[in-house]
Amino acid sequence: MAKGKRDAGGTGGTGRRAGRGRAAEPVTEQVAGGLAELRPDRDRPNARTLLIDGAPQSHVDPDDPTRLDFSYQRRLGHVADLAAPPGRPIQALHLGGGAFTLARYVAATRPRSTQQVAEIDAPLVAFVRRELPLDSAWRIRVRNGDAREVLGKVADGWADLIIADVFAGARTPAHLTSVEFAAEVRRVLRPGGLYAANLADGPPGLAFVKSQIATVGTVFPELCLAVEPAVLRGRRFGNAVLVASDSPLPVGELTRRCATDAAQGRVEAGEALAAFAGGAVAVTDASARPSPEPPASVFR
């Protein structure tokens, strides 16, 4: 799961569907990761925002699974769009489930896709599936377990797309940030497949993002980073999407899509990305640390 903010529209939230003339109420349940809440969206009657301990995690609109309200999720959606020609089914692996926002998106935009979702929080999975059921026609298998352990059980070359969006509380666990983890990702990706990781970092210096560029770059020859300019310049804490492949990336098209988002994004690649990362050092299982704790003000 990843924490984020909605860019526009009503307050985040989810719950049961509202009856005629009645506002929907939030639904809460204790899960392994804390107090989960599905809070209703005041602008879209059936849409919900998932929060854990009060922090927004993801937004889902069952009436329109292609609607991605969080800016980082739209950037991940752009990567999914570019993983194959439009509408072609793909095989996707999602590390981190949350409310299954990206899995729903892929199912809606690429019918007949086969997807696996790794989510360690079994009570959260049960809560989300009860309140926001997955379409029975979608080929989505939810696997309960640690993301790296699930990844280790997937066959070589199985995935066209791997999305990593894993947070324990507000931090990405250390064992999902290492060279060894990146090597497992590459093993599971088919040649030409895309890997996209949601990273959270901020001032001073975006040291974690830079270390991830160095780390993933030891395994994949092609990288780019999609991020809001204010985050890239270290002015505030936020999300950055790191994209990697063994083949040339669709940097031009990703740049165009990010630039036209409501929350305009920027894409860095090639020499500019290398200069940004500077002398960052790759991390191994022995030296890896979780991503930094965001300031409390991020989620206010």
VOKE-619068 format. One record per residue (C-alpha): residue number from 0; residue in three letters; z negated, x negated, y negated. Coordinates in steps of 0.2 Angstrom, whole numbers, plus 2048, in hexadecimal, padded with zeros to 3 digits. Each point is the difference from the previous one (the first is absolute). Layout:
% residues N
[NUM; "ALA"; [Z; X; Y]];
...
This chain:
% residues 300
[0; "MET"; [800; 800; 800]];
[1; "ALA"; [803; 7FA; 7EF]];
[2; "LYS"; [7F8; 805; 7F0]];
[3; "GLY"; [80A; 806; 7F1]];
[4; "LYS"; [802; 80C; 7F1]];
[5; "ARG"; [80C; 80E; 7FE]];
[6; "ASP"; [80D; 7FC; 7F2]];
[7; "ALA"; [801; 812; 7F9]];
[8; "GLY"; [7FC; 812; 803]];
[9; "GLY"; [7F0; 808; 805]];
[10; "THR"; [7F0; 7F9; 806]];
[11; "GLY"; [800; 7F8; 811]];
[12; "GLY"; [7FA; 80B; 80E]];
[13; "THR"; [801; 809; 80F]];
[14; "GLY"; [7F9; 80E; 80B]];
[15; "ARG"; [805; 810; 809]];
[16; "ARG"; [80F; 80A; 7F9]];
[17; "ALA"; [7FB; 80C; 7F3]];
[18; "GLY"; [802; 812; 802]];
[19; "ARG"; [808; 80B; 7F3]];
[20; "GLY"; [7F6; 800; 7F0]];
[21; "ARG"; [7F4; 7F3; 807]];
[22; "ALA"; [7FF; 7EE; 7FC]];
[23; "ALA"; [7FF; 7F5; 80F]];
[24; "GLU"; [7F0; 7F7; 803]];
[25; "PRO"; [7FD; 7EE; 805]];
[26; "VAL"; [7FC; 7FC; 812]];
[27; "THR"; [7F5; 7F2; 805]];
[28; "GLU"; [7FB; 7F8; 810]];
[29; "GLN"; [7F6; 7F0; 805]];
[30; "VAL"; [80C; 7F3; 808]];
[31; "ALA"; [7FD; 7EF; 806]];
[32; "GLY"; [806; 7F8; 7EF]];
[33; "GLY"; [7F5; 80C; 7F5]];
[34; "LEU"; [801; 811; 7F9]];
[35; "ALA"; [812; 806; 801]];
[36; "GLU"; [805; 80E; 7F4]];
[37; "LEU"; [811; 809; 7FF]];
[38; "ARG"; [801; 806; 7EE]];
[39; "PRO"; [80C; 80E; 7FA]];
[40; "ASP"; [80E; 7FC; 7F4]];
[41; "ARG"; [7FF; 80C; 7F2]];
[42; "ASP"; [813; 7FF; 7FD]];
[43; "ARG"; [806; 801; 812]];
[44; "PRO"; [7F7; 80E; 80A]];
[45; "ASN"; [800; 7F8; 811]];
[46; "ALA"; [800; 7ED; 7FB]];
[47; "ARG"; [7F0; 7F6; 803]];
[48; "THR"; [7F9; 7EF; 7FB]];
[49; "LEU"; [7F6; 7F7; 80D]];
[50; "LEU"; [7F1; 7F7; 7F9]];
[51; "ILE"; [7F3; 7F5; 809]];
[52; "ASP"; [7EF; 7FF; 7F8]];
[53; "GLY"; [808; 806; 7F0]];
[54; "ALA"; [80E; 7F4; 7FF]];
[55; "PRO"; [812; 806; 801]];
[56; "GLN"; [809; 7FB; 810]];
[57; "SER"; [811; 80A; 801]];
[58; "HIS"; [808; 810; 7FB]];
[59; "VAL"; [809; 80C; 80B]];
[60; "ASP"; [80B; 80F; 7FC]];
[61; "PRO"; [803; 80A; 810]];
[62; "ASP"; [80D; 80A; 7F7]];
[63; "ASP"; [80A; 7F0; 7FC]];
[64; "PRO"; [7FC; 7F1; 80A]];
[65; "THR"; [80D; 7F6; 7F6]];
[66; "ARG"; [7F5; 801; 7F0]];
[67; "LEU"; [7F6; 7F0; 7FE]];
[68; "ASP"; [7F3; 801; 7F2]];
[69; "PHE"; [7F9; 7EF; 800]];
[70; "SER"; [80B; 7F2; 7F9]];
[71; "TYR"; [7FD; 7F4; 80E]];
[72; "GLN"; [804; 80D; 80D]];
[73; "ARG"; [810; 803; 7F7]];
[74; "ARG"; [804; 7EE; 801]];
[75; "LEU"; [7FC; 800; 812]];
[76; "GLY"; [80C; 80F; 801]];
[77; "HIS"; [80E; 7F6; 7F8]];
[78; "VAL"; [7FE; 7F3; 80D]];
[79; "ALA"; [801; 80D; 80E]];
[80; "ASP"; [80F; 807; 7F8]];
[81; "LEU"; [809; 7EF; 800]];
[82; "ALA"; [7FB; 7FC; 812]];
[83; "ALA"; [810; 808; 807]];
[84; "PRO"; [80E; 80B; 7F9]];
[85; "PRO"; [7FB; 810; 7F9]];
[86; "GLY"; [7FA; 80D; 80D]];
[87; "ARG"; [801; 7F5; 80F]];
[88; "PRO"; [7F1; 801; 80C]];
[89; "ILE"; [7F6; 7F0; 801]];
[90; "GLN"; [7F1; 7FA; 809]];
[91; "ALA"; [7F1; 7FD; 7F5]];
[92; "LEU"; [7EF; 7F9; 802]];
[93; "HIS"; [7F2; 805; 7F3]];
[94; "LEU"; [7F1; 7F5; 800]];
[95; "GLY"; [7F3; 80B; 7F8]];
[96; "GLY"; [802; 813; 801]];
[97; "GLY"; [7F6; 809; 7F2]];
[98; "ALA"; [808; 811; 7FE]];
[99; "PHE"; [810; 7FA; 808]];
[100; "THR"; [809; 801; 7EF]];
[101; "LEU"; [80E; 7F3; 804]];
[102; "ALA"; [802; 806; 812]];
[103; "ARG"; [803; 811; 7FA]];
[104; "TYR"; [80C; 7F9; 7F3]];
[105; "VAL"; [80A; 7F7; 80D]];
[106; "ALA"; [800; 80F; 80C]];
[107; "ALA"; [807; 80B; 7F2]];
[108; "THR"; [80D; 7F4; 7F9]];
[109; "ARG"; [805; 7F9; 811]];
[110; "PRO"; [800; 80E; 80D]];
[111; "ARG"; [7FE; 7FA; 812]];
[112; "SER"; [7F7; 7F0; 7FB]];
[113; "THR"; [7F3; 7FA; 80D]];
[114; "GLN"; [7F0; 7FA; 7F7]];
[115; "GLN"; [7F0; 7F9; 805]];
[116; "VAL"; [7F0; 800; 7F5]];
[117; "ALA"; [7F1; 7F5; 803]];
[118; "GLU"; [7F0; 807; 7F9]];
[119; "ILE"; [7EF; 7FA; 804]];
[120; "ASP"; [7F6; 80E; 7F9]];
[121; "ALA"; [801; 80E; 80E]];
[122; "PRO"; [7F6; 80D; 7F7]];
[123; "LEU"; [80B; 7FE; 7F1]];
[124; "VAL"; [810; 803; 80B]];
[125; "ALA"; [7F8; 80F; 807]];
[126; "PHE"; [7FB; 807; 7EE]];
[127; "VAL"; [811; 7FD; 7F9]];
[128; "ARG"; [80A; 807; 80F]];
[129; "ARG"; [7F5; 80F; 7FF]];
[130; "GLU"; [802; 803; 7EE]];
[131; "LEU"; [811; 7F9; 7FD]];
[132; "PRO"; [809; 802; 811]];
[133; "LEU"; [80F; 7F5; 804]];
[134; "ASP"; [810; 80A; 804]];
[135; "SER"; [801; 801; 813]];
[136; "ALA"; [812; 7FC; 7FF]];
[137; "TRP"; [7FD; 7EF; 7F9]];
[138; "ARG"; [800; 7F1; 80C]];
[139; "ILE"; [7EF; 7F9; 7F9]];
[140; "ARG"; [7F4; 7F8; 80C]];
[141; "VAL"; [7EF; 7FC; 7F9]];
[142; "ARG"; [7F7; 7F2; 808]];
[143; "ASN"; [7ED; 7FE; 7FE]];
[144; "GLY"; [7FB; 7EE; 7FE]];
[145; "ASP"; [800; 7F1; 7F5]];
[146; "ALA"; [811; 7FC; 7F8]];
[147; "ARG"; [802; 7EF; 807]];
[148; "GLU"; [7FB; 805; 811]];
[149; "VAL"; [80C; 80E; 800]];
[150; "LEU"; [80D; 7F5; 7F9]];
[151; "GLY"; [7FD; 7F4; 80E]];
[152; "LYS"; [805; 80D; 80D]];
[153; "VAL"; [810; 805; 7F8]];
[154; "ALA"; [810; 7F8; 809]];
[155; "ASP"; [80A; 7F2; 7F9]];
[156; "GLY"; [80D; 806; 7F4]];
[157; "TRP"; [7FB; 812; 800]];
[158; "ALA"; [7FF; 804; 7EE]];
[159; "ASP"; [80D; 802; 7F2]];
[160; "LEU"; [7F2; 802; 7F4]];
[161; "ILE"; [7EE; 7FB; 7FF]];
[162; "ILE"; [7F5; 806; 7F2]];
[163; "ALA"; [7EE; 7F8; 7FE]];
[164; "ASP"; [7F5; 80B; 7F5]];
[165; "VAL"; [7EE; 7FC; 808]];
[166; "PHE"; [7F0; 801; 7F6]];
[167; "ALA"; [7EE; 7FF; 806]];
[168; "GLY"; [7F8; 808; 7F1]];
[169; "ALA"; [809; 7F9; 7F2]];
[170; "ARG"; [805; 7EF; 808]];
[171; "THR"; [80E; 7FB; 80D]];
[172; "PRO"; [7F7; 7F8; 80F]];
[173; "ALA"; [801; 7ED; 801]];
[174; "HIS"; [808; 800; 811]];
[175; "LEU"; [80F; 80A; 7F9]];
[176; "THR"; [804; 7F2; 7F3]];
[177; "SER"; [803; 7F1; 80A]];
[178; "VAL"; [80F; 7F6; 806]];
[179; "GLU"; [7FC; 805; 812]];
[180; "PHE"; [801; 812; 7FB]];
[181; "ALA"; [810; 7FE; 7F7]];
[182; "ALA"; [807; 7F8; 810]];
[183; "GLU"; [7FC; 80F; 80A]];
[184; "VAL"; [809; 80B; 7F3]];
[185; "ARG"; [80F; 7F6; 802]];
[186; "ARG"; [800; 800; 813]];
[187; "VAL"; [800; 813; 7FF]];
[188; "LEU"; [80D; 802; 7F3]];
[189; "ARG"; [812; 800; 806]];
[190; "PRO"; [80C; 7F4; 7F8]];
[191; "GLY"; [804; 806; 7EF]];
[192; "GLY"; [7F1; 80B; 800]];
[193; "LEU"; [7F5; 803; 7F0]];
[194; "TYR"; [7ED; 7FC; 7FE]];
[195; "ALA"; [7F7; 808; 7F1]];
[196; "ALA"; [7EE; 7FD; 7FC]];
[197; "ASN"; [7F5; 809; 7F3]];
[198; "LEU"; [7F5; 7F3; 7F8]];
[199; "ALA"; [7F3; 803; 7F3]];
[200; "ASP"; [7FB; 7F3; 7F3]];
[201; "GLY"; [7FD; 7FC; 7EE]];
[202; "PRO"; [7F9; 7F4; 7F3]];
[203; "PRO"; [7FD; 7F2; 800]];
[204; "GLY"; [810; 7F9; 806]];
[205; "LEU"; [805; 80C; 80F]];
[206; "ALA"; [7FA; 7F2; 80C]];
[207; "PHE"; [800; 80C; 80F]];
[208; "VAL"; [812; 806; 7FD]];
[209; "LYS"; [806; 7EE; 7FD]];
[210; "SER"; [7F7; 7FA; 810]];
[211; "GLN"; [809; 80E; 80A]];
[212; "ILE"; [811; 7FB; 7F9]];
[213; "ALA"; [7FC; 7EE; 807]];
[214; "THR"; [7FA; 807; 810]];
[215; "VAL"; [80E; 80C; 804]];
[216; "GLY"; [80C; 7F4; 7FA]];
[217; "THR"; [7FC; 7F4; 80D]];
[218; "VAL"; [806; 80C; 80D]];
[219; "PHE"; [80E; 80A; 7F7]];
[220; "PRO"; [80E; 7F7; 7F6]];
[221; "GLU"; [803; 80F; 7F5]];
[222; "LEU"; [7F3; 807; 7F4]];
[223; "CYS"; [7FF; 80B; 7F1]];
[224; "LEU"; [7F2; 808; 7F6]];
[225; "ALA"; [800; 811; 7F8]];
[226; "VAL"; [7F3; 803; 7F3]];
[227; "GLU"; [7FC; 808; 7EF]];
[228; "PRO"; [802; 7F3; 7F2]];
[229; "ALA"; [7EE; 802; 7FA]];
[230; "VAL"; [7F9; 7FC; 812]];
[231; "LEU"; [80D; 7F1; 801]];
[232; "ARG"; [7FA; 7F9; 7F0]];
[233; "GLY"; [7EE; 801; 805]];
[234; "ARG"; [7FB; 80D; 7F3]];
[235; "ARG"; [7F8; 80C; 80C]];
[236; "PHE"; [7FC; 803; 813]];
[237; "GLY"; [80D; 809; 80A]];
[238; "ASN"; [80C; 801; 80E]];
[239; "ALA"; [80E; 7F4; 805]];
[240; "VAL"; [80C; 803; 80E]];
[241; "LEU"; [806; 7F0; 809]];
[242; "VAL"; [810; 802; 80A]];
[243; "ALA"; [806; 7F3; 80D]];
[244; "SER"; [80E; 7FE; 80C]];
[245; "ASP"; [80A; 7F3; 80A]];
[246; "SER"; [810; 806; 7F7]];
[247; "PRO"; [805; 802; 7EE]];
[248; "LEU"; [7F6; 80E; 7F8]];
[249; "PRO"; [808; 80E; 7F5]];
[250; "VAL"; [7F8; 7F9; 7F1]];
[251; "GLY"; [80D; 807; 7F4]];
[252; "GLU"; [7FE; 812; 806]];
[253; "LEU"; [7ED; 7FF; 801]];
[254; "THR"; [800; 7F9; 7EE]];
[255; "ARG"; [80A; 80F; 7FA]];
[256; "ARG"; [7F5; 80D; 809]];
[257; "CYS"; [7F0; 7F8; 7FA]];
[258; "ALA"; [806; 7FF; 7EE]];
[259; "THR"; [804; 813; 800]];
[260; "ASP"; [7EF; 805; 807]];
[261; "ALA"; [7F4; 80A; 7F5]];
[262; "ALA"; [7F4; 7F1; 800]];
[263; "GLN"; [80E; 7F3; 7FE]];
[264; "GLY"; [7FF; 7F2; 80C]];
[265; "ARG"; [807; 7EE; 800]];
[266; "VAL"; [807; 7F6; 80F]];
[267; "GLU"; [7FE; 7ED; 801]];
[268; "ALA"; [809; 7F6; 80D]];
[269; "GLY"; [807; 7EF; 803]];
[270; "GLU"; [7FC; 7F2; 7F3]];
[271; "ALA"; [7F6; 80C; 7F5]];
[272; "LEU"; [7F5; 805; 80E]];
[273; "ALA"; [7FD; 7EE; 806]];
[274; "ALA"; [7FC; 7FB; 7EE]];
[275; "PHE"; [7F4; 80F; 7FF]];
[276; "ALA"; [7F7; 7FB; 810]];
[277; "GLY"; [7FF; 7EE; 7FA]];
[278; "GLY"; [7F6; 7F5; 80B]];
[279; "ALA"; [7F8; 80E; 80A]];
[280; "VAL"; [7FB; 7FB; 812]];
[281; "ALA"; [803; 80A; 80F]];
[282; "VAL"; [7F1; 807; 80A]];
[283; "THR"; [7FC; 7FF; 812]];
[284; "ASP"; [7F4; 80A; 80B]];
[285; "ALA"; [7F3; 7F3; 7FD]];
[286; "SER"; [802; 800; 7ED]];
[287; "ALA"; [805; 812; 7FC]];
[288; "ARG"; [7F5; 80B; 7F5]];
[289; "PRO"; [801; 813; 7FC]];
[290; "SER"; [809; 805; 7F0]];
[291; "PRO"; [7F5; 801; 7F0]];
[292; "GLU"; [7F5; 80E; 7FC]];
[293; "PRO"; [808; 80B; 7F3]];
[294; "PRO"; [7F5; 804; 7F0]];
[295; "ALA"; [7F9; 811; 800]];
[296; "SER"; [80A; 804; 7F1]];
[297; "VAL"; [810; 800; 80A]];
[298; "PHE"; [7FC; 811; 808]];
[299; "ARG"; [7F9; 809; 7F1]];
